[in-house]
Each structure stands twice: as C-alpha cells, then as structure tokens.
Amino acid sequence: MERAGGENTGQTSSIRQVALASFVGTAIEWYDFFLYGTAAALVFGTLFFPEFSDTAGTLAAFSTYAVGFAARPLGGLVFGHFGDRIGRKSMLVLSLLIMGVATFLIGLLPTFQSIGVMAPILLVVLRFCQGIGVGGEWGGAVLMAVEHAPEGRRGFYGSWPQMGVPAGLLLANIVFFASTSIFPEAWAWRVPFLFSILLVGVGLFIRLKILETPSFAQVKESGTEANMPIIDVFRHYPKNVFLAMGMRVAENGTFYVTTVFVLTYITTTLGLEQNTGLTGVIIASAIGLATIPMFGALSDRIGRRPVYLFGAVFSVLFAFPFFWLLNTEVSVLIWLAIILGFNVGHDAMYGPQAAYFSELFGTRVRYSGASVGYQLASVFAGGLAPLIAVSLLAAFGYGAVAVYMIVLALITVISVILASETFRDDINATHEQERRLISESGREPTTT
C-alpha cells in the first residue's frame, strides 16, 4: 500500500523513473523489431527475393519476418531463467544490446543482387537474433514496472512498457517514411536500421540507472530463488501458462493484421499508395500512447478481466467491418479501420496485459511464467498472422482473413473467462505454489 508523507513522495518518484526507463527501452526494442515488419511488407520481397513473383516474394519476406517470432520463446526461456535466478535489470541490458546490434547489421546487409542466396540467409540469422532479444525484453521490462508499482496502480504503471509498442511502431514508420522520402532509393531502407545504434546508446544509458525490483530483491535476500524456474513454472502454474497463451492470441494476431498485413493489403489488393497505410498506422500508434495507459488504469478500477474481455469481444465483432472500411478505398475510412482495430480492440487487451500476466505467477518464477505465456503465443498468433493472412487472401479473399481473426479472438474470449481475477491480489505474497516450490528445495524464506 502507499505510504503517507515523505515516503510516499519518494516511492512515487521511484516508480515514475522506472516506468519511464521501461518505456524508453521497450520503445527502442520494438522500433527495431517493427522496422523489420515494415520493410518486409514494402521492400524486402524485391531486395532479397527478386526471382519470386510479387505474391511469392511477399510471402517469402513475411516468412523471414516470422523467424523472429519463432526465436522469441527461446529468448523468453533463456532470459526468464536468468531473470528469475539473478535479476531483472541485467537481462534488460543484455536484451537491448542483442537487439540493437542485430538491427544495425541488417542495415549493412548486401542484397540478393550483390551476393545471391547468402543475402536472405544472413537476413534470417539476424532476424533470429532480433527475436532472441525481444523475447527476453518483454518479461523484464514489465516486471520492472509492475513489481515497483504501488498497490492499486499496477495496471497503469504496467502499461508503460506496453506503450513502448506503439511508440516503437510509430517511430519505425515515421523514420521509414522520412527515409524513403529524403534518401536515394538504394539507401533509403538502410538508414532506419543504421539509426538504431544511436537509440540503443540512449536506452542503455537510461536502463543502467534503475535499481532491481523490490519483489526480486526480497527473494534474493531470503535465498529462495527457484533452481529451475522454467521447469517449476510448468509444474506449479501449468494452467496459468496456457491461459496466458490463450489470452495473448487475439491481442497479438489482431495487432499484426492491423499494422503489418494491412500495408500489403492496401498496396497489392486495393492498389493504393503505400503511404496511405503507413499514415493510418502512424496515427493509430500515436493514439495508442493514450489508449494503452487508459485501459491499464481502468483495469485498476474495475478489474483486469472485464477490460480484457471487452477488447477480445470487440475484435470478434469488428473483423468483417474492418475489411468493409478498407474496401471503400477512402483514406479517412481506411485510417478509421486501423484505429478501431488497433486502439479499441487491441489496446483494451494490451493495456492491462502486463499487470495481468505478472499477477498470474509468484515472484520466484514470474519472469519465466509471464515470458513463456507471452512469447509462445506470439509464434502462432503474431508471427504467423501476416503469412496466414496473405495466404488466405490469395486463396479465398478477405472474408477468410476476417474469419481467421474471429477464431483468434474467440480463443482469447474463452481464455479470459477461464482465468481468475487478480487486480486486488498482493503481488509480494508467497503463493501456495511457491511454498511447495520452496519446500521442495529444502529452504525456508526469511520473509513472507
């Protein structure tokens, strides 16, 4: 609970610094990750798969895009293990370094025209490294914010690293848009990737200043860290891992359909300028900086489940209207479709998600549990969404893509209904599952 007087002022100042650090670092990580998605949708097919048809080249580019998602669970497993063993902060610094270096090197890659098949191979390797970095990033960033947050404000402060997603997407699209407008075509796509190294420097400077979370510091002091957090989380919290995965499916799939696949749909199917879609994504990203913390704060007042469930149900109902608005070929209505899908459906789930997933697990396995639930779902939802959507569109038309979006959302609706409400729980309390974990290790905590 919040303390009175001067102590409360110090506590609030501390969480604001942590929240800002989590936001800035996460925004930089997602800038790197989303920049690849924009380039894959718009230029990588031609640059790295020039011998393919337009559709096949786009599918090939999106396949390399999906590689990053395949690597994310591995990043979540490795970083989750060490984050629960040695701390959250050190993992955040390492994840940012991995992501930044990989993104910078993509900007230096020769294309297919220069070195042939080695170009897409190297592209895949660097995309895999990006996936490792972002796979470890999310769990640490949200735990830094949530575990530092005062009681009753975890949803709001947990939404700060979540805001890094629209901030990174906004920055990636603005820089890509500006670069293609200013620089010669041969270099325009490279500049945003090279620019990443400067952002990483800023992120490292900020992250090195923050302290370890009180929750993990208490576990470290008591000497009751989990020996094998990944194994322990599946032994003691299997239901919550799978429910987190289910809750993630619609949020992640909806996001990539409305921000990545939509760029290809607008340019190849509707025949409109690529800037039409980019503009809509940029507007929605800017709005997300307000809607994500709004939904996070709302979940502190009425609970995580009703806010999350609203977003999932909205995503079910909006799947077909989303395409009807796009098919008008009117720029303003296209932007409205992206805004509604992104800022209402997606953000209502993403705002409370950091706090919700964190609250599902005890401190000793929280990094591993939240990361695994979050990242495993990203492989099947976000990573495959653009690829599946492009394939369904080519075979059956936009209606099949809408049905696909509905199926994803229904999985999330069911998962949220089955999950427990957690917004009033004490995040520092020792769960029954954790007591069994400590008992099995033969150690007893000095604090509870």
Backbone torsions as a table, in degrees:
resi	resn	phi	psi	omega
1	MET	NA	156.5	179.1
2	GLU	-70.1	141.4	180.0
3	ARG	-93.0	160.7	-178.0
4	ALA	-88.4	162.4	171.3
5	GLY	67.9	-144.8	-173.9
6	GLY	-63.1	-31.4	-178.4
7	GLU	-63.4	-38.2	179.7
8	ASN	-64.1	-39.3	179.2
9	THR	-61.7	-44.8	179.2
10	GLY	-63.6	-40.8	-179.6
11	GLN	-64.0	-43.9	-179.5
12	THR	-63.8	-43.2	178.4
13	SER	-60.1	-41.2	-179.1
14	SER	-63.5	-47.2	-178.2
15	ILE	-67.0	-32.7	176.9
16	ARG	-65.6	-39.8	177.5
17	GLN	-64.8	-43.4	179.3
18	VAL	-64.9	-44.8	-180.0
19	ALA	-61.0	-42.2	178.9
20	LEU	-64.4	-43.5	179.1
21	ALA	-62.8	-40.9	178.1
22	SER	-64.3	-42.0	-179.7
23	PHE	-63.7	-50.1	-176.3
24	VAL	-63.4	-47.6	-179.4
25	GLY	-62.5	-43.1	-179.9
26	THR	-67.3	-38.4	177.6
27	ALA	-59.4	-40.6	179.7
28	ILE	-67.2	-43.8	178.3
29	GLU	-59.3	-45.4	-177.4
30	TRP	-75.1	-27.5	171.0
31	TYR	-55.7	-48.8	-179.7
32	ASP	-61.4	-44.8	-175.2
33	PHE	-69.3	-43.4	-177.3
34	PHE	-76.0	-27.8	177.0
35	LEU	-56.9	-39.5	177.2
36	TYR	-62.0	-42.2	-179.5
37	GLY	-62.2	-42.5	178.2
38	THR	-63.4	-45.1	179.7
39	ALA	-65.3	-37.8	178.9
40	ALA	-63.7	-39.5	-178.8
41	ALA	-70.7	-30.8	-168.8
42	LEU	-112.1	-34.0	-172.6
43	VAL	-133.5	-24.9	-172.8
44	PHE	-65.4	-30.4	179.1
45	GLY	-59.4	-43.1	-179.7
46	THR	-74.1	-39.3	-174.1
47	LEU	-76.2	-38.1	-173.2
48	PHE	-112.0	-13.4	178.2
49	PHE	-135.1	56.2	-172.7
50	PRO	-71.0	-18.0	-177.6
51	GLU	-86.1	-2.3	178.6
52	PHE	-91.2	160.8	170.6
53	SER	-68.1	170.5	-178.4
54	ASP	-57.7	-47.8	-179.2
55	THR	-66.5	-44.7	-179.2
56	ALA	-66.0	-37.5	178.1
57	GLY	-64.4	-40.0	177.4
58	THR	-65.5	-42.2	178.1
59	LEU	-62.7	-41.1	179.1
60	ALA	-64.2	-41.9	178.7
61	ALA	-64.0	-42.4	178.1
62	PHE	-68.2	-26.6	175.8
63	SER	-66.5	-42.3	175.8
64	THR	-66.1	-33.1	176.3
65	TYR	-61.3	-41.1	-178.7
66	ALA	-67.7	-23.5	178.6
67	VAL	-57.9	-38.2	178.7
68	GLY	-60.8	-35.0	178.9
69	PHE	-74.1	-34.4	177.3
70	ALA	-64.5	-30.9	-179.2
71	ALA	-80.9	-20.1	-174.3
72	ARG	-62.2	-41.0	176.7
73	PRO	-61.2	-36.4	177.4
74	LEU	-63.0	-44.0	175.8
75	GLY	-61.0	-41.7	178.8
76	GLY	-63.8	-39.9	179.6
77	LEU	-66.2	-49.2	-176.5
78	VAL	-67.8	-50.1	-178.5
79	PHE	-69.0	-33.5	177.4
80	GLY	-63.2	-42.8	179.2
81	HIS	-58.8	-52.4	-176.5
82	PHE	-75.5	-26.8	175.6
83	GLY	-66.5	-34.0	176.3
84	ASP	-82.8	-18.6	-179.2
85	ARG	-92.7	-45.4	-173.4
86	ILE	-118.7	-11.2	175.0
87	GLY	132.6	160.7	-176.5
88	ARG	-78.7	-41.5	-169.3
89	LYS	-62.6	-47.7	-176.4
90	SER	-62.4	-34.0	179.0
91	MET	-68.5	-33.9	178.9
92	LEU	-65.5	-39.9	178.8
93	VAL	-65.5	-45.1	-178.8
94	LEU	-65.6	-42.0	-179.0
95	SER	-62.9	-38.5	179.8
96	LEU	-66.5	-39.2	178.5
97	LEU	-64.0	-46.2	-179.5
98	ILE	-60.0	-48.1	-179.0
99	MET	-62.4	-46.7	-176.0
100	GLY	-63.4	-43.6	-179.6
101	VAL	-66.0	-42.8	179.8
102	ALA	-62.3	-43.0	-179.7
103	THR	-64.9	-43.7	178.5
104	PHE	-59.2	-42.3	-178.8
105	LEU	-68.1	-31.2	175.1
106	ILE	-60.0	-38.0	178.4
107	GLY	-65.1	-18.4	179.6
108	LEU	-98.6	-4.0	-173.9
109	LEU	-64.6	135.2	168.0
110	PRO	-69.4	154.8	179.6
111	THR	-92.1	178.0	179.5
112	PHE	-57.1	-36.8	-178.6
113	GLN	-62.1	-28.6	-176.8
114	SER	-89.3	-45.1	-173.9
115	ILE	-128.2	9.4	175.3
116	GLY	69.9	-138.8	-171.2
117	VAL	-66.4	-19.5	177.7
118	MET	-64.2	-26.3	-178.8
119	ALA	-61.6	-55.0	178.2
120	PRO	-66.2	-28.2	177.9
121	ILE	-65.3	-47.3	178.0
122	LEU	-64.1	-35.7	177.6
123	LEU	-61.1	-42.9	179.5
124	VAL	-64.8	-41.9	179.8
125	VAL	-60.5	-45.5	-178.9
126	LEU	-70.3	-33.9	176.2
127	ARG	-65.5	-37.0	176.4
128	PHE	-61.6	-42.4	177.5
129	CYS	-63.0	-39.4	175.2
130	GLN	-58.2	-43.0	-179.6
131	GLY	-63.7	-38.9	176.8
132	ILE	-60.4	-46.6	-178.2
133	GLY	-62.2	-49.7	-177.6
134	VAL	-73.0	-25.2	176.5
135	GLY	-65.3	-34.6	177.4
136	GLY	-85.8	-20.7	-174.6
137	GLU	-67.4	-50.2	-167.4
138	TRP	-59.4	-49.9	-176.4
139	GLY	-58.9	-45.2	-179.7
140	GLY	-65.9	-41.9	-177.5
141	ALA	-64.8	-44.7	-177.7
142	VAL	-72.0	-34.1	178.8
143	LEU	-69.2	-34.7	175.9
144	MET	-59.0	-42.2	-179.0
145	ALA	-75.6	-47.9	-174.9
146	VAL	-68.8	-42.7	-177.0
147	GLU	-74.7	-19.7	173.8
148	HIS	-86.9	-19.2	-170.9
149	ALA	-70.1	145.7	174.3
150	PRO	-70.0	155.6	179.0
151	GLU	-58.2	137.1	179.9
152	GLY	87.5	-1.5	179.3
153	ARG	-128.8	14.2	-176.0
154	ARG	-66.1	-36.4	178.6
155	GLY	-62.6	-43.5	-179.0
156	PHE	-67.6	-52.7	-177.3
157	TYR	-71.3	-30.1	175.2
158	GLY	-66.3	-22.7	179.6
159	SER	-76.7	-14.0	-178.8
160	TRP	-63.3	-50.9	174.4
161	PRO	-64.1	-27.7	175.6
162	GLN	-64.7	-32.6	177.1
163	MET	-65.5	-18.2	175.8
164	GLY	-61.1	-25.6	179.3
165	VAL	-66.5	-58.8	177.6
166	PRO	-64.3	-32.0	178.3
167	ALA	-64.8	-44.4	177.9
168	GLY	-65.9	-40.8	178.1
169	LEU	-64.9	-43.2	178.2
170	LEU	-60.8	-48.7	-179.0
171	LEU	-63.8	-42.3	-179.6
172	ALA	-61.1	-44.6	-178.0
173	ASN	-72.5	-36.8	177.7
174	ILE	-64.9	-47.5	-178.9
175	VAL	-64.8	-41.2	178.6
176	PHE	-64.5	-43.4	179.2
177	PHE	-61.1	-47.5	-178.6
178	ALA	-66.0	-40.2	-177.3
179	SER	-64.0	-43.7	-179.8
180	THR	-70.1	-19.0	178.5
181	SER	-87.8	-25.6	-172.4
182	ILE	-102.9	-45.1	-170.8
183	PHE	-93.4	159.6	176.1
184	PRO	-59.1	149.5	-173.3
185	GLU	-55.2	-38.0	-176.6
186	ALA	-64.6	-28.1	-177.0
187	TRP	-109.9	-12.2	-171.6
188	ALA	-57.4	-41.6	-177.3
189	TRP	-72.6	-22.4	-177.0
190	ARG	-77.7	-35.2	-172.6
191	VAL	-55.3	-47.0	-179.7
192	PRO	-60.5	-33.7	178.7
193	PHE	-71.1	-41.4	179.5
194	LEU	-67.7	-33.7	179.7
195	PHE	-62.3	-22.5	-177.0
196	SER	-58.2	-33.4	-174.7
197	ILE	-64.1	-30.8	176.6
198	LEU	-70.1	-40.1	179.2
199	LEU	-65.1	-38.1	179.5
200	VAL	-62.5	-40.1	176.9
201	GLY	-58.3	-42.8	177.9
202	VAL	-64.0	-45.4	-178.4
203	GLY	-62.0	-41.6	179.0
204	LEU	-64.6	-41.2	179.3
205	PHE	-58.1	-42.1	-178.4
206	ILE	-73.0	-43.8	-174.8
207	ARG	-69.1	-31.7	-179.3
208	LEU	-68.5	-12.4	-178.1
209	LYS	-89.6	-15.3	-174.8
210	ILE	-89.0	159.3	-176.6
211	LEU	-97.6	164.4	174.4
212	GLU	-65.0	155.9	-177.0
213	THR	-72.7	148.2	178.1
214	PRO	-59.9	-37.6	-178.6
215	SER	-61.8	-48.5	-179.0
216	PHE	-71.8	-35.4	177.7
217	ALA	-58.9	-37.8	178.4
218	GLN	-65.4	-41.8	178.0
219	VAL	-65.7	-42.7	-179.8
220	LYS	-62.1	-42.4	-179.3
221	GLU	-65.0	-36.1	-179.0
222	SER	-79.9	-11.3	179.2
223	GLY	70.1	30.0	-176.1
224	THR	-117.2	31.9	176.1
225	GLU	-62.4	150.1	177.1
226	ALA	-69.3	137.1	178.4
227	ASN	-71.1	-42.7	180.0
228	MET	-131.1	80.7	-172.9
229	PRO	-56.8	-39.1	-178.1
230	ILE	-63.4	-46.9	178.8
231	ILE	-64.7	-42.8	-177.8
232	ASP	-63.8	-36.8	-177.4
233	VAL	-68.6	-34.5	178.0
234	PHE	-77.6	-26.5	177.4
235	ARG	-75.7	-40.3	-170.7
236	HIS	-104.8	-20.1	-178.7
237	TYR	-131.4	40.3	-175.3
238	PRO	-60.7	-41.4	-179.3
239	LYS	-60.6	-44.9	-176.8
240	ASN	-68.7	-32.3	175.9
241	VAL	-61.5	-47.8	-176.9
242	PHE	-72.8	-32.9	175.6
243	LEU	-67.0	-40.0	176.8
244	ALA	-61.4	-41.3	177.0
245	MET	-60.4	-45.8	179.9
246	GLY	-63.9	-40.0	178.6
247	MET	-67.4	-26.6	-179.2
248	ARG	-76.6	-27.4	-169.8
249	VAL	-55.5	-54.6	-176.6
250	ALA	-68.5	-42.1	-179.3
251	GLU	-58.5	-47.6	-176.2
252	ASN	-72.1	-45.3	-180.0
253	GLY	-63.7	-44.2	178.0
254	THR	-59.2	-41.9	-178.2
255	PHE	-58.8	-48.4	-174.5
256	TYR	-77.3	-24.2	172.4
257	VAL	-70.5	-41.9	-174.8
258	THR	-83.6	-9.5	-178.7
259	THR	-123.0	-23.1	-178.7
260	VAL	-114.0	-58.3	178.9
261	PHE	-58.8	-36.6	-177.8
262	VAL	-59.0	-31.1	179.0
263	LEU	-65.4	-43.2	177.4
264	THR	-67.6	-41.6	-179.6
265	TYR	-60.7	-43.9	-177.4
266	ILE	-66.7	-38.6	-176.3
267	THR	-83.5	-43.6	-173.5
268	THR	-89.3	-39.4	-177.8
269	THR	-85.7	-46.9	-178.4
270	LEU	-87.1	-17.2	177.7
271	GLY	72.0	25.7	-179.4
272	LEU	-95.8	168.4	179.1
273	GLU	-66.1	145.8	-178.6
274	GLN	-63.5	-27.1	-179.9
275	ASN	-67.7	-20.2	176.4
276	THR	-62.7	-48.0	178.7
277	GLY	-70.7	-41.3	179.9
278	LEU	-60.5	-39.3	179.2
279	THR	-62.8	-43.1	178.5
280	GLY	-62.4	-41.9	179.2
281	VAL	-66.3	-39.1	178.4
282	ILE	-63.1	-44.7	179.3
283	ILE	-62.3	-46.9	-178.9
284	ALA	-63.7	-38.2	178.8
285	SER	-62.7	-42.1	178.8
286	ALA	-64.0	-41.9	178.7
287	ILE	-64.9	-34.2	-179.8
288	GLY	-60.3	-25.1	177.3
289	LEU	-66.1	-17.9	176.6
290	ALA	-103.0	-40.1	-174.2
291	THR	-73.7	-35.0	-179.6
292	ILE	-63.2	-52.3	176.8
293	PRO	-65.8	-27.9	177.4
294	MET	-63.3	-47.7	179.1
295	PHE	-69.0	-34.1	176.1
296	GLY	-62.5	-45.3	178.4
297	ALA	-65.8	-38.2	178.7
298	LEU	-61.7	-35.9	179.7
299	SER	-68.9	-21.2	174.0
300	ASP	-71.9	-23.1	-176.2
301	ARG	-95.2	-42.9	-174.1
302	ILE	-114.7	-6.2	178.4
303	GLY	112.7	156.6	-179.9
304	ARG	-72.0	-42.5	-172.7
305	ARG	-60.9	-50.5	-176.8
306	PRO	-63.5	-36.7	179.4
307	VAL	-68.2	-46.4	-179.8
308	TYR	-63.4	-41.8	-179.0
309	LEU	-64.9	-37.1	176.6
310	PHE	-57.8	-46.8	-179.9
311	GLY	-61.7	-41.1	-179.2
312	ALA	-67.4	-44.3	179.5
313	VAL	-65.3	-41.5	177.0
314	PHE	-58.5	-40.5	-179.3
315	SER	-64.3	-33.9	175.0
316	VAL	-64.2	-48.5	-174.4
317	LEU	-72.7	-24.4	-172.4
318	PHE	-96.2	-3.5	-173.9
319	ALA	-57.3	-51.3	179.9
320	PHE	-73.7	-44.7	175.7
321	PRO	-56.1	-30.2	177.2
322	PHE	-56.4	-48.3	-179.2
323	PHE	-74.9	-32.6	177.3
324	TRP	-61.2	-39.9	177.8
325	LEU	-68.2	-41.3	178.2
326	LEU	-61.6	-41.3	-173.8
327	ASN	-71.1	-9.5	174.0
328	THR	-67.4	-22.6	-178.0
329	GLU	62.8	17.9	175.7
330	VAL	-96.2	123.7	-172.3
331	SER	-54.0	-46.0	-176.6
332	VAL	-63.1	-39.4	-179.9
333	LEU	-73.2	-33.2	174.2
334	ILE	-62.9	-44.3	178.3
335	TRP	-63.3	-38.7	178.8
336	LEU	-63.0	-41.2	178.9
337	ALA	-59.8	-45.9	-179.3
338	ILE	-65.4	-41.9	-178.7
339	ILE	-63.8	-45.6	-178.8
340	LEU	-65.9	-44.9	179.9
341	GLY	-64.6	-39.8	-177.2
342	PHE	-80.4	-57.9	-168.2
343	ASN	-82.8	-17.9	176.5
344	VAL	-103.5	-63.7	-177.4
345	GLY	-62.8	-56.7	-177.5
346	HIS	-67.3	-50.2	-171.8
347	ASP	-67.4	-28.0	176.8
348	ALA	-66.1	-26.8	175.4
349	MET	-87.7	-40.2	-173.4
350	TYR	-75.2	-30.4	179.6
351	GLY	-57.5	-53.9	-179.6
352	PRO	-85.6	-2.1	-169.9
353	GLN	-63.4	-42.2	-177.1
354	ALA	-60.6	-47.8	179.0
355	ALA	-66.5	-42.5	-177.3
356	TYR	-60.5	-51.3	-178.2
357	PHE	-65.2	-37.7	179.3
358	SER	-64.4	-40.3	-177.2
359	GLU	-71.9	-15.2	179.6
360	LEU	-75.4	-12.8	-173.5
361	PHE	-131.0	151.5	175.9
362	GLY	-74.3	160.6	-174.5
363	THR	-55.8	-38.9	-172.5
364	ARG	-69.3	-19.8	178.7
365	VAL	-130.6	16.4	-172.2
366	ARG	-66.1	-42.8	179.2
367	TYR	-60.4	-47.4	-179.5
368	SER	-65.6	-47.6	-176.8
369	GLY	-63.2	-49.3	-180.0
370	ALA	-64.7	-41.3	-178.2
371	SER	-66.3	-45.3	-177.7
372	VAL	-65.3	-45.8	178.6
373	GLY	-60.8	-40.9	-178.8
374	TYR	-70.4	-47.9	-171.3
375	GLN	-81.1	-34.6	177.9
376	LEU	-62.2	-41.3	179.1
377	ALA	-65.8	-30.6	-177.4
378	SER	-64.7	-26.5	178.3
379	VAL	-64.9	-47.0	-173.7
380	PHE	-85.7	-25.3	-178.1
381	ALA	-95.5	-76.4	-175.4
382	GLY	-66.7	-45.1	-175.1
383	GLY	-63.5	-39.0	-178.1
384	LEU	-93.1	-13.3	-173.8
385	ALA	-57.2	-52.0	179.9
386	PRO	-62.1	-39.9	-179.4
387	LEU	-64.7	-47.5	178.8
388	ILE	-64.3	-41.3	-179.0
389	ALA	-63.4	-43.6	178.4
390	VAL	-63.0	-41.5	179.8
391	SER	-65.8	-45.2	178.5
392	LEU	-63.9	-39.5	179.3
393	LEU	-62.3	-45.2	-178.7
394	ALA	-65.7	-34.7	-175.7
395	ALA	-87.4	-39.3	-170.0
396	PHE	-129.0	-10.5	-177.4
397	GLY	96.5	177.2	-172.9
398	TYR	-65.3	-25.3	-179.6
399	GLY	-59.9	-36.5	179.2
400	ALA	-67.6	-35.5	177.9
401	VAL	-66.6	-39.7	178.0
402	ALA	-63.0	-41.6	177.9
403	VAL	-63.2	-41.1	176.9
404	TYR	-58.0	-44.1	177.8
405	MET	-62.6	-37.8	179.2
406	ILE	-65.4	-42.9	179.7
407	VAL	-61.0	-44.2	177.9
408	LEU	-59.0	-44.7	-177.6
409	ALA	-66.9	-36.8	179.4
410	LEU	-66.1	-35.7	175.5
411	ILE	-60.0	-41.5	179.8
412	THR	-70.1	-40.1	177.8
413	VAL	-56.0	-48.3	-179.5
414	ILE	-62.8	-42.0	-178.4
415	SER	-64.1	-41.9	179.9
416	VAL	-65.2	-40.4	179.0
417	ILE	-61.3	-36.6	-177.4
418	LEU	-81.3	-18.2	-177.0
419	ALA	-79.6	155.7	177.6
420	SER	-82.6	154.9	171.5
421	GLU	-80.0	138.0	-172.2
422	THR	-129.7	-3.1	-166.5
423	PHE	-68.1	-17.9	177.1
424	ARG	-99.3	1.6	-177.5
425	ASP	-72.0	151.2	173.8
426	ASP	-83.5	112.8	-173.5
427	ILE	-69.5	-20.4	-179.3
428	ASN	-93.5	-5.8	-179.6
429	ALA	-67.1	147.0	177.2
430	THR	-81.9	113.9	-179.5
431	HIS	-67.9	158.6	175.7
432	GLU	-57.8	-39.1	178.9
433	GLN	-62.9	-36.5	179.9
434	GLU	-71.2	-33.8	177.3
435	ARG	-62.5	-39.7	176.7
436	ARG	-65.7	-39.6	179.6
437	LEU	-61.3	-46.3	-179.8
438	ILE	-65.5	-40.5	180.0
439	SER	-62.7	-41.2	179.6
440	GLU	-65.0	-30.0	-179.3
441	SER	-81.2	-11.8	179.1
442	GLY	79.5	15.8	-179.6
443	ARG	-117.3	158.0	177.3
444	GLU	-125.1	135.4	179.4
445	PRO	-69.9	146.3	174.7
446	THR	-83.2	-16.3	176.1
447	THR	-131.6	160.2	179.5
448	THR	-124.7	NA	NA
